[in-house]
Amino acid sequence: MLTRIMKWTSLIALLGALFFWHPAGGYAIMLQFVVCISAALVAVQAARSGKQLWAIAFAGLAVLFNPVVTIPISRGVFLGISALCFTMFLASLKFLKTAPKLSIPSITYPGSRGQSL
């Protein structure tokens, strides 16, 4: 659930960056934190699901948007990267789903053999 919330938060933040970007504002640091944390969470989710390509792509986004060691880029390149990042988060909502956790098998009722609730 946290990963889904962070994906949507990143989508909203990136959408704001695409339309209202002003490099002198404090929005850049907030955007870097949100996208970096979200990309790291999605990378972990993808790695747990066995989708290594997704995990590598989102780990790269986490490094690119790292707020500790910033990479200076021009406005045009930033908008292109933001559009790509927005598309990746949007695709991750569709293609990266967390597998439901199976319930613990009951001792008293043998009919529930570890199926999800």
Chimera marker file (.cmm) of the C-alpha trace (Angstrom):
<marker_set name="trace">
<marker id="1" x="0.000" y="0.000" z="0.000" r="1" g="1" b="0" radius="0.5"/>
<marker id="2" x="2.862" y="2.372" z="0.820" r="1" g="1" b="0" radius="0.5"/>
<marker id="3" x="4.423" y="1.756" z="-2.571" r="1" g="1" b="0" radius="0.5"/>
<marker id="4" x="1.157" y="2.561" z="-4.351" r="1" g="1" b="0" radius="0.5"/>
<marker id="5" x="0.783" y="5.794" z="-2.361" r="1" g="1" b="0" radius="0.5"/>
<marker id="6" x="4.362" y="6.793" z="-3.157" r="1" g="1" b="0" radius="0.5"/>
<marker id="7" x="3.839" y="6.018" z="-6.856" r="1" g="1" b="0" radius="0.5"/>
<marker id="8" x="0.828" y="8.339" z="-6.977" r="1" g="1" b="0" radius="0.5"/>
<marker id="9" x="2.690" y="10.998" z="-4.989" r="1" g="1" b="0" radius="0.5"/>
<marker id="10" x="5.580" y="10.821" z="-7.446" r="1" g="1" b="0" radius="0.5"/>
<marker id="11" x="3.216" y="11.063" z="-10.396" r="1" g="1" b="0" radius="0.5"/>
<marker id="12" x="1.648" y="14.211" z="-8.967" r="1" g="1" b="0" radius="0.5"/>
<marker id="13" x="5.040" y="15.728" z="-8.118" r="1" g="1" b="0" radius="0.5"/>
<marker id="14" x="6.422" y="14.949" z="-11.586" r="1" g="1" b="0" radius="0.5"/>
<marker id="15" x="3.313" y="16.329" z="-13.242" r="1" g="1" b="0" radius="0.5"/>
<marker id="16" x="3.831" y="19.547" z="-11.287" r="1" g="1" b="0" radius="0.5"/>
<marker id="17" x="7.474" y="19.607" z="-12.342" r="1" g="1" b="0" radius="0.5"/>
<marker id="18" x="6.570" y="19.184" z="-15.992" r="1" g="1" b="0" radius="0.5"/>
<marker id="19" x="4.118" y="22.077" z="-16.026" r="1" g="1" b="0" radius="0.5"/>
<marker id="20" x="5.270" y="24.460" z="-13.289" r="1" g="1" b="0" radius="0.5"/>
<marker id="21" x="9.047" y="23.943" z="-13.108" r="1" g="1" b="0" radius="0.5"/>
<marker id="22" x="11.026" y="26.913" z="-11.858" r="1" g="1" b="0" radius="0.5"/>
<marker id="23" x="14.638" y="25.984" z="-10.981" r="1" g="1" b="0" radius="0.5"/>
<marker id="24" x="15.054" y="28.757" z="-8.390" r="1" g="1" b="0" radius="0.5"/>
<marker id="25" x="12.214" y="27.459" z="-6.203" r="1" g="1" b="0" radius="0.5"/>
<marker id="26" x="12.488" y="25.005" z="-3.340" r="1" g="1" b="0" radius="0.5"/>
<marker id="27" x="10.382" y="22.582" z="-5.339" r="1" g="1" b="0" radius="0.5"/>
<marker id="28" x="13.461" y="20.859" z="-6.778" r="1" g="1" b="0" radius="0.5"/>
<marker id="29" x="14.672" y="19.458" z="-3.441" r="1" g="1" b="0" radius="0.5"/>
<marker id="30" x="11.197" y="18.217" z="-2.523" r="1" g="1" b="0" radius="0.5"/>
<marker id="31" x="10.824" y="16.619" z="-5.961" r="1" g="1" b="0" radius="0.5"/>
<marker id="32" x="14.182" y="14.883" z="-5.619" r="1" g="1" b="0" radius="0.5"/>
<marker id="33" x="13.287" y="13.448" z="-2.207" r="1" g="1" b="0" radius="0.5"/>
<marker id="34" x="9.860" y="12.215" z="-3.305" r="1" g="1" b="0" radius="0.5"/>
<marker id="35" x="11.041" y="10.664" z="-6.574" r="1" g="1" b="0" radius="0.5"/>
<marker id="36" x="14.186" y="9.143" z="-5.027" r="1" g="1" b="0" radius="0.5"/>
<marker id="37" x="12.297" y="7.465" z="-2.169" r="1" g="1" b="0" radius="0.5"/>
<marker id="38" x="9.484" y="6.324" z="-4.463" r="1" g="1" b="0" radius="0.5"/>
<marker id="39" x="11.891" y="4.931" z="-7.040" r="1" g="1" b="0" radius="0.5"/>
<marker id="40" x="13.779" y="3.053" z="-4.315" r="1" g="1" b="0" radius="0.5"/>
<marker id="41" x="10.512" y="1.552" z="-3.004" r="1" g="1" b="0" radius="0.5"/>
<marker id="42" x="9.432" y="0.516" z="-6.499" r="1" g="1" b="0" radius="0.5"/>
<marker id="43" x="12.886" y="-0.985" z="-7.140" r="1" g="1" b="0" radius="0.5"/>
<marker id="44" x="12.550" y="-3.099" z="-3.991" r="1" g="1" b="0" radius="0.5"/>
<marker id="45" x="9.013" y="-4.119" z="-4.992" r="1" g="1" b="0" radius="0.5"/>
<marker id="46" x="10.206" y="-5.108" z="-8.469" r="1" g="1" b="0" radius="0.5"/>
<marker id="47" x="13.165" y="-7.058" z="-7.076" r="1" g="1" b="0" radius="0.5"/>
<marker id="48" x="10.865" y="-8.999" z="-4.737" r="1" g="1" b="0" radius="0.5"/>
<marker id="49" x="8.576" y="-9.768" z="-7.681" r="1" g="1" b="0" radius="0.5"/>
<marker id="50" x="11.510" y="-11.109" z="-9.689" r="1" g="1" b="0" radius="0.5"/>
<marker id="51" x="11.416" y="-8.337" z="-12.316" r="1" g="1" b="0" radius="0.5"/>
<marker id="52" x="15.080" y="-7.360" z="-12.429" r="1" g="1" b="0" radius="0.5"/>
<marker id="53" x="14.812" y="-4.998" z="-15.422" r="1" g="1" b="0" radius="0.5"/>
<marker id="54" x="12.230" y="-2.896" z="-13.582" r="1" g="1" b="0" radius="0.5"/>
<marker id="55" x="14.358" y="-2.992" z="-10.435" r="1" g="1" b="0" radius="0.5"/>
<marker id="56" x="17.461" y="-1.768" z="-12.301" r="1" g="1" b="0" radius="0.5"/>
<marker id="57" x="15.508" y="0.991" z="-14.076" r="1" g="1" b="0" radius="0.5"/>
<marker id="58" x="13.992" y="2.337" z="-10.865" r="1" g="1" b="0" radius="0.5"/>
<marker id="59" x="17.289" y="2.035" z="-8.992" r="1" g="1" b="0" radius="0.5"/>
<marker id="60" x="18.777" y="4.201" z="-11.740" r="1" g="1" b="0" radius="0.5"/>
<marker id="61" x="16.019" y="6.762" z="-11.217" r="1" g="1" b="0" radius="0.5"/>
<marker id="62" x="16.700" y="6.747" z="-7.481" r="1" g="1" b="0" radius="0.5"/>
<marker id="63" x="20.369" y="7.498" z="-8.165" r="1" g="1" b="0" radius="0.5"/>
<marker id="64" x="19.520" y="10.154" z="-10.752" r="1" g="1" b="0" radius="0.5"/>
<marker id="65" x="17.113" y="11.982" z="-8.417" r="1" g="1" b="0" radius="0.5"/>
<marker id="66" x="19.338" y="11.530" z="-5.359" r="1" g="1" b="0" radius="0.5"/>
<marker id="67" x="19.001" y="14.740" z="-3.282" r="1" g="1" b="0" radius="0.5"/>
<marker id="68" x="22.327" y="14.239" z="-1.475" r="1" g="1" b="0" radius="0.5"/>
<marker id="69" x="24.546" y="14.208" z="-4.587" r="1" g="1" b="0" radius="0.5"/>
<marker id="70" x="22.727" y="16.268" z="-7.181" r="1" g="1" b="0" radius="0.5"/>
<marker id="71" x="23.499" y="16.095" z="-10.879" r="1" g="1" b="0" radius="0.5"/>
<marker id="72" x="23.253" y="19.513" z="-12.592" r="1" g="1" b="0" radius="0.5"/>
<marker id="73" x="21.214" y="19.268" z="-15.792" r="1" g="1" b="0" radius="0.5"/>
<marker id="74" x="19.624" y="21.818" z="-18.095" r="1" g="1" b="0" radius="0.5"/>
<marker id="75" x="15.911" y="22.599" z="-18.128" r="1" g="1" b="0" radius="0.5"/>
<marker id="76" x="15.268" y="20.778" z="-21.420" r="1" g="1" b="0" radius="0.5"/>
<marker id="77" x="17.048" y="17.614" z="-20.308" r="1" g="1" b="0" radius="0.5"/>
<marker id="78" x="15.292" y="17.777" z="-16.947" r="1" g="1" b="0" radius="0.5"/>
<marker id="79" x="11.882" y="17.986" z="-18.602" r="1" g="1" b="0" radius="0.5"/>
<marker id="80" x="12.723" y="14.985" z="-20.796" r="1" g="1" b="0" radius="0.5"/>
<marker id="81" x="13.900" y="12.950" z="-17.817" r="1" g="1" b="0" radius="0.5"/>
<marker id="82" x="10.816" y="13.974" z="-15.842" r="1" g="1" b="0" radius="0.5"/>
<marker id="83" x="8.530" y="12.896" z="-18.698" r="1" g="1" b="0" radius="0.5"/>
<marker id="84" x="10.323" y="9.540" z="-18.909" r="1" g="1" b="0" radius="0.5"/>
<marker id="85" x="10.153" y="9.140" z="-15.141" r="1" g="1" b="0" radius="0.5"/>
<marker id="86" x="6.432" y="10.021" z="-15.160" r="1" g="1" b="0" radius="0.5"/>
<marker id="87" x="5.829" y="7.378" z="-17.829" r="1" g="1" b="0" radius="0.5"/>
<marker id="88" x="7.780" y="4.774" z="-15.855" r="1" g="1" b="0" radius="0.5"/>
<marker id="89" x="5.802" y="5.400" z="-12.657" r="1" g="1" b="0" radius="0.5"/>
<marker id="90" x="2.555" y="5.290" z="-14.627" r="1" g="1" b="0" radius="0.5"/>
<marker id="91" x="3.572" y="1.971" z="-16.218" r="1" g="1" b="0" radius="0.5"/>
<marker id="92" x="4.620" y="0.603" z="-12.825" r="1" g="1" b="0" radius="0.5"/>
<marker id="93" x="1.095" y="1.171" z="-11.513" r="1" g="1" b="0" radius="0.5"/>
<marker id="94" x="-0.184" y="-1.093" z="-14.285" r="1" g="1" b="0" radius="0.5"/>
<marker id="95" x="2.532" y="-3.745" z="-14.524" r="1" g="1" b="0" radius="0.5"/>
<marker id="96" x="4.044" y="-4.025" z="-11.027" r="1" g="1" b="0" radius="0.5"/>
<marker id="97" x="1.525" y="-5.460" z="-8.639" r="1" g="1" b="0" radius="0.5"/>
<marker id="98" x="2.329" y="-6.705" z="-5.175" r="1" g="1" b="0" radius="0.5"/>
<marker id="99" x="1.412" y="-10.361" z="-4.780" r="1" g="1" b="0" radius="0.5"/>
<marker id="100" x="-1.241" y="-10.892" z="-2.100" r="1" g="1" b="0" radius="0.5"/>
<marker id="101" x="-0.002" y="-12.443" z="1.092" r="1" g="1" b="0" radius="0.5"/>
<marker id="102" x="-1.304" y="-15.913" z="1.755" r="1" g="1" b="0" radius="0.5"/>
<marker id="103" x="-3.149" y="-16.537" z="4.966" r="1" g="1" b="0" radius="0.5"/>
<marker id="104" x="-1.753" y="-18.839" z="7.602" r="1" g="1" b="0" radius="0.5"/>
<marker id="105" x="-3.297" y="-22.304" z="7.303" r="1" g="1" b="0" radius="0.5"/>
<marker id="106" x="-5.738" y="-23.008" z="10.071" r="1" g="1" b="0" radius="0.5"/>
<marker id="107" x="-5.330" y="-26.053" z="12.283" r="1" g="1" b="0" radius="0.5"/>
<marker id="108" x="-9.016" y="-26.273" z="13.077" r="1" g="1" b="0" radius="0.5"/>
<marker id="109" x="-10.380" y="-25.809" z="9.560" r="1" g="1" b="0" radius="0.5"/>
<marker id="110" x="-8.530" y="-27.857" z="6.920" r="1" g="1" b="0" radius="0.5"/>
<marker id="111" x="-10.367" y="-26.143" z="4.022" r="1" g="1" b="0" radius="0.5"/>
<marker id="112" x="-8.212" y="-22.999" z="4.096" r="1" g="1" b="0" radius="0.5"/>
<marker id="113" x="-4.967" y="-24.361" z="2.703" r="1" g="1" b="0" radius="0.5"/>
<marker id="114" x="-3.043" y="-21.105" z="2.456" r="1" g="1" b="0" radius="0.5"/>
<marker id="115" x="-5.305" y="-19.344" z="-0.008" r="1" g="1" b="0" radius="0.5"/>
<marker id="116" x="-5.564" y="-15.579" z="0.140" r="1" g="1" b="0" radius="0.5"/>
<marker id="117" x="-8.499" y="-14.076" z="1.945" r="1" g="1" b="0" radius="0.5"/>
<link id1="1" id2="2" r="1" g="1" b="0" radius="0.2"/>
<link id1="2" id2="3" r="1" g="1" b="0" radius="0.2"/>
<link id1="3" id2="4" r="1" g="1" b="0" radius="0.2"/>
<link id1="4" id2="5" r="1" g="1" b="0" radius="0.2"/>
<link id1="5" id2="6" r="1" g="1" b="0" radius="0.2"/>
<link id1="6" id2="7" r="1" g="1" b="0" radius="0.2"/>
<link id1="7" id2="8" r="1" g="1" b="0" radius="0.2"/>
<link id1="8" id2="9" r="1" g="1" b="0" radius="0.2"/>
<link id1="9" id2="10" r="1" g="1" b="0" radius="0.2"/>
<link id1="10" id2="11" r="1" g="1" b="0" radius="0.2"/>
<link id1="11" id2="12" r="1" g="1" b="0" radius="0.2"/>
<link id1="12" id2="13" r="1" g="1" b="0" radius="0.2"/>
<link id1="13" id2="14" r="1" g="1" b="0" radius="0.2"/>
<link id1="14" id2="15" r="1" g="1" b="0" radius="0.2"/>
<link id1="15" id2="16" r="1" g="1" b="0" radius="0.2"/>
<link id1="16" id2="17" r="1" g="1" b="0" radius="0.2"/>
<link id1="17" id2="18" r="1" g="1" b="0" radius="0.2"/>
<link id1="18" id2="19" r="1" g="1" b="0" radius="0.2"/>
<link id1="19" id2="20" r="1" g="1" b="0" radius="0.2"/>
<link id1="20" id2="21" r="1" g="1" b="0" radius="0.2"/>
<link id1="21" id2="22" r="1" g="1" b="0" radius="0.2"/>
<link id1="22" id2="23" r="1" g="1" b="0" radius="0.2"/>
<link id1="23" id2="24" r="1" g="1" b="0" radius="0.2"/>
<link id1="24" id2="25" r="1" g="1" b="0" radius="0.2"/>
<link id1="25" id2="26" r="1" g="1" b="0" radius="0.2"/>
<link id1="26" id2="27" r="1" g="1" b="0" radius="0.2"/>
<link id1="27" id2="28" r="1" g="1" b="0" radius="0.2"/>
<link id1="28" id2="29" r="1" g="1" b="0" radius="0.2"/>
<link id1="29" id2="30" r="1" g="1" b="0" radius="0.2"/>
<link id1="30" id2="31" r="1" g="1" b="0" radius="0.2"/>
<link id1="31" id2="32" r="1" g="1" b="0" radius="0.2"/>
<link id1="32" id2="33" r="1" g="1" b="0" radius="0.2"/>
<link id1="33" id2="34" r="1" g="1" b="0" radius="0.2"/>
<link id1="34" id2="35" r="1" g="1" b="0" radius="0.2"/>
<link id1="35" id2="36" r="1" g="1" b="0" radius="0.2"/>
<link id1="36" id2="37" r="1" g="1" b="0" radius="0.2"/>
<link id1="37" id2="38" r="1" g="1" b="0" radius="0.2"/>
<link id1="38" id2="39" r="1" g="1" b="0" radius="0.2"/>
<link id1="39" id2="40" r="1" g="1" b="0" radius="0.2"/>
<link id1="40" id2="41" r="1" g="1" b="0" radius="0.2"/>
<link id1="41" id2="42" r="1" g="1" b="0" radius="0.2"/>
<link id1="42" id2="43" r="1" g="1" b="0" radius="0.2"/>
<link id1="43" id2="44" r="1" g="1" b="0" radius="0.2"/>
<link id1="44" id2="45" r="1" g="1" b="0" radius="0.2"/>
<link id1="45" id2="46" r="1" g="1" b="0" radius="0.2"/>
<link id1="46" id2="47" r="1" g="1" b="0" radius="0.2"/>
<link id1="47" id2="48" r="1" g="1" b="0" radius="0.2"/>
<link id1="48" id2="49" r="1" g="1" b="0" radius="0.2"/>
<link id1="49" id2="50" r="1" g="1" b="0" radius="0.2"/>
<link id1="50" id2="51" r="1" g="1" b="0" radius="0.2"/>
<link id1="51" id2="52" r="1" g="1" b="0" radius="0.2"/>
<link id1="52" id2="53" r="1" g="1" b="0" radius="0.2"/>
<link id1="53" id2="54" r="1" g="1" b="0" radius="0.2"/>
<link id1="54" id2="55" r="1" g="1" b="0" radius="0.2"/>
<link id1="55" id2="56" r="1" g="1" b="0" radius="0.2"/>
<link id1="56" id2="57" r="1" g="1" b="0" radius="0.2"/>
<link id1="57" id2="58" r="1" g="1" b="0" radius="0.2"/>
<link id1="58" id2="59" r="1" g="1" b="0" radius="0.2"/>
<link id1="59" id2="60" r="1" g="1" b="0" radius="0.2"/>
<link id1="60" id2="61" r="1" g="1" b="0" radius="0.2"/>
<link id1="61" id2="62" r="1" g="1" b="0" radius="0.2"/>
<link id1="62" id2="63" r="1" g="1" b="0" radius="0.2"/>
<link id1="63" id2="64" r="1" g="1" b="0" radius="0.2"/>
<link id1="64" id2="65" r="1" g="1" b="0" radius="0.2"/>
<link id1="65" id2="66" r="1" g="1" b="0" radius="0.2"/>
<link id1="66" id2="67" r="1" g="1" b="0" radius="0.2"/>
<link id1="67" id2="68" r="1" g="1" b="0" radius="0.2"/>
<link id1="68" id2="69" r="1" g="1" b="0" radius="0.2"/>
<link id1="69" id2="70" r="1" g="1" b="0" radius="0.2"/>
<link id1="70" id2="71" r="1" g="1" b="0" radius="0.2"/>
<link id1="71" id2="72" r="1" g="1" b="0" radius="0.2"/>
<link id1="72" id2="73" r="1" g="1" b="0" radius="0.2"/>
<link id1="73" id2="74" r="1" g="1" b="0" radius="0.2"/>
<link id1="74" id2="75" r="1" g="1" b="0" radius="0.2"/>
<link id1="75" id2="76" r="1" g="1" b="0" radius="0.2"/>
<link id1="76" id2="77" r="1" g="1" b="0" radius="0.2"/>
<link id1="77" id2="78" r="1" g="1" b="0" radius="0.2"/>
<link id1="78" id2="79" r="1" g="1" b="0" radius="0.2"/>
<link id1="79" id2="80" r="1" g="1" b="0" radius="0.2"/>
<link id1="80" id2="81" r="1" g="1" b="0" radius="0.2"/>
<link id1="81" id2="82" r="1" g="1" b="0" radius="0.2"/>
<link id1="82" id2="83" r="1" g="1" b="0" radius="0.2"/>
<link id1="83" id2="84" r="1" g="1" b="0" radius="0.2"/>
<link id1="84" id2="85" r="1" g="1" b="0" radius="0.2"/>
<link id1="85" id2="86" r="1" g="1" b="0" radius="0.2"/>
<link id1="86" id2="87" r="1" g="1" b="0" radius="0.2"/>
<link id1="87" id2="88" r="1" g="1" b="0" radius="0.2"/>
<link id1="88" id2="89" r="1" g="1" b="0" radius="0.2"/>
<link id1="89" id2="90" r="1" g="1" b="0" radius="0.2"/>
<link id1="90" id2="91" r="1" g="1" b="0" radius="0.2"/>
<link id1="91" id2="92" r="1" g="1" b="0" radius="0.2"/>
<link id1="92" id2="93" r="1" g="1" b="0" radius="0.2"/>
<link id1="93" id2="94" r="1" g="1" b="0" radius="0.2"/>
<link id1="94" id2="95" r="1" g="1" b="0" radius="0.2"/>
<link id1="95" id2="96" r="1" g="1" b="0" radius="0.2"/>
<link id1="96" id2="97" r="1" g="1" b="0" radius="0.2"/>
<link id1="97" id2="98" r="1" g="1" b="0" radius="0.2"/>
<link id1="98" id2="99" r="1" g="1" b="0" radius="0.2"/>
<link id1="99" id2="100" r="1" g="1" b="0" radius="0.2"/>
<link id1="100" id2="101" r="1" g="1" b="0" radius="0.2"/>
<link id1="101" id2="102" r="1" g="1" b="0" radius="0.2"/>
<link id1="102" id2="103" r="1" g="1" b="0" radius="0.2"/>
<link id1="103" id2="104" r="1" g="1" b="0" radius="0.2"/>
<link id1="104" id2="105" r="1" g="1" b="0" radius="0.2"/>
<link id1="105" id2="106" r="1" g="1" b="0" radius="0.2"/>
<link id1="106" id2="107" r="1" g="1" b="0" radius="0.2"/>
<link id1="107" id2="108" r="1" g="1" b="0" radius="0.2"/>
<link id1="108" id2="109" r="1" g="1" b="0" radius="0.2"/>
<link id1="109" id2="110" r="1" g="1" b="0" radius="0.2"/>
<link id1="110" id2="111" r="1" g="1" b="0" radius="0.2"/>
<link id1="111" id2="112" r="1" g="1" b="0" radius="0.2"/>
<link id1="112" id2="113" r="1" g="1" b="0" radius="0.2"/>
<link id1="113" id2="114" r="1" g="1" b="0" radius="0.2"/>
<link id1="114" id2="115" r="1" g="1" b="0" radius="0.2"/>
<link id1="115" id2="116" r="1" g="1" b="0" radius="0.2"/>
<link id1="116" id2="117" r="1" g="1" b="0" radius="0.2"/>
</marker_set>
